Amino acid sequence: MPGKFEMEPEPGDLTPVVGAATDVSPLGRDLPKPAHELTADEDKDVADWDRVAAMTEFRKLLARKRKFIIPATVFFIAYYFALPVLVGYAPGLMDRNVFGVINLAYLFALSQFFMACFIAALYVRVAMKWDVMAHAIIARLREPRAER
């Protein structure tokens, strides 16, 4: 009968050492936590979100984002579901051959890939403008506030 299974750590394996570089537990940590690991209570550089929400620039940024994202989403969902709806309710139309054996349904399905890329490219282009607006908001937040 084989003996009890025991696992010995490999040489250089720091896992059994509390606070080792590979340890996910904060026990024994000598250095401060990286910024991405801080909880909301630990983060000292928190934005004043009430001030941000009250800023005209921030509301304008949200309005511009909504102006693009909502119509683009509605359009793409309608475009995406148009294929199964048309195939189900207008099979004669979608079965028409366009190029040899390639029918309209195949072309429509292929066009969805191009439409997704087109909308993604538009999003990237518009998002660059949002980034400029967001950087302006951040710069304004970093300015020292005037004493009242």
C-alpha positions in Angstrom: 0.0 0.0 0.0 1.5 3.3 -1.0 2.3 5.9 1.7 0.4 9.0 2.4 0.6 11.6 -0.3 2.8 14.5 0.8 3.7 17.4 -1.3 7.0 19.0 -0.7 7.5 22.5 -2.1 10.0 22.8 -4.9 13.2 24.7 -4.2 12.5 28.5 -4.6 8.7 28.1 -4.3 7.6 30.9 -2.1 4.0 29.8 -1.9 4.1 28.3 1.7 5.7 31.6 2.9 3.1 34.0 4.2 3.5 37.4 2.5 5.5 35.9 -0.4 5.4 37.7 -3.8 3.0 35.0 -5.1 0.7 35.3 -2.0 -2.7 36.9 -2.8 -3.5 37.5 0.9 -2.4 40.8 2.3 -0.9 39.1 5.4 2.7 40.1 5.9 2.7 42.7 3.1 5.5 45.2 3.6 4.7 47.6 0.7 1.6 49.6 0.3 -1.1 48.1 -1.9 -1.0 49.0 -5.6 -3.7 51.6 -6.6 -5.8 48.9 -8.4 -6.1 46.9 -5.2 -7.3 49.7 -2.9 -10.9 49.6 -1.6 -13.0 52.7 -1.6 -12.3 53.3 2.1 -8.5 53.0 1.5 -8.3 55.2 -1.6 -7.1 58.7 -0.6 -7.3 60.2 -4.0 -11.1 59.9 -4.5 -12.9 62.3 -6.8 -15.6 64.6 -5.4 -18.4 62.9 -7.4 -21.0 65.4 -6.3 -18.8 68.1 -7.8 -18.2 66.1 -11.0 -21.9 65.4 -11.4 -22.7 69.1 -11.0 -20.3 70.2 -13.7 -21.9 71.4 -16.9 -19.0 69.8 -18.9 -19.7 66.4 -17.3 -23.4 66.5 -18.1 -22.5 67.6 -21.7 -20.2 64.6 -22.0 -22.9 62.2 -20.8 -25.4 63.7 -23.2 -23.0 63.4 -26.1 -22.3 59.8 -25.2 -26.0 59.0 -25.0 -26.5 60.7 -28.3 -24.3 58.2 -30.1 -24.5 55.0 -28.0 -28.3 54.7 -27.8 -29.0 55.1 -31.5 -26.0 53.0 -32.5 -27.2 50.2 -30.2 -30.8 50.4 -31.4 -29.7 50.4 -35.0 -27.3 47.4 -34.6 -29.9 45.3 -32.7 -32.5 46.0 -35.4 -30.0 45.2 -38.1 -28.9 42.0 -36.3 -32.4 40.7 -35.8 -33.6 41.7 -39.3 -31.8 38.7 -40.8 -33.7 36.0 -38.8 -37.0 37.9 -39.1 -36.6 38.3 -42.9 -35.5 34.7 -43.3 -38.6 33.6 -41.3 -41.2 35.9 -42.8 -39.8 36.7 -46.3 -38.0 33.5 -47.3 -38.7 34.1 -51.0 -37.0 37.5 -50.9 -34.0 36.2 -48.9 -33.6 33.1 -51.2 -33.1 35.2 -54.3 -29.7 34.5 -55.9 -27.5 37.5 -56.3 -24.2 36.1 -57.5 -24.5 32.5 -58.7 -25.5 30.4 -55.7 -25.0 33.3 -53.3 -28.4 34.5 -52.1 -29.5 37.6 -50.4 -29.6 35.9 -46.9 -25.8 35.0 -47.2 -25.0 38.6 -48.3 -27.0 40.0 -45.4 -25.3 37.7 -42.9 -21.9 38.7 -44.3 -22.8 42.4 -44.1 -23.4 42.1 -40.4 -19.6 41.5 -39.9 -18.9 44.6 -41.9 -21.6 46.6 -40.1 -20.1 45.6 -36.7 -16.6 46.8 -37.8 -18.1 50.0 -39.2 -19.9 50.8 -35.9 -16.8 49.9 -33.9 -14.7 52.3 -36.1 -17.3 55.0 -35.7 -17.3 54.4 -31.9 -13.5 54.7 -31.7 -13.6 58.0 -33.7 -16.3 59.5 -31.5 -14.8 58.2 -28.3 -11.6 60.2 -29.1 -13.7 63.3 -28.8 -15.1 62.1 -25.5 -11.6 61.5 -24.2 -10.7 65.1 -24.9 -13.8 66.2 -23.0 -13.0 63.8 -20.1 -9.4 65.1 -19.9 -10.6 68.6 -19.8 -13.0 67.7 -16.9 -10.1 66.0 -15.0 -7.8 69.0 -15.6 -10.6 71.2 -14.2 -11.0 69.0 -11.2 -7.3 69.1 -10.4 -7.3 72.9 -10.3 -7.3 74.3 -6.8 -10.8 75.5 -5.9 -11.3 79.1 -5.1 -12.0 79.8 -1.5 -15.6 80.9 -0.8 
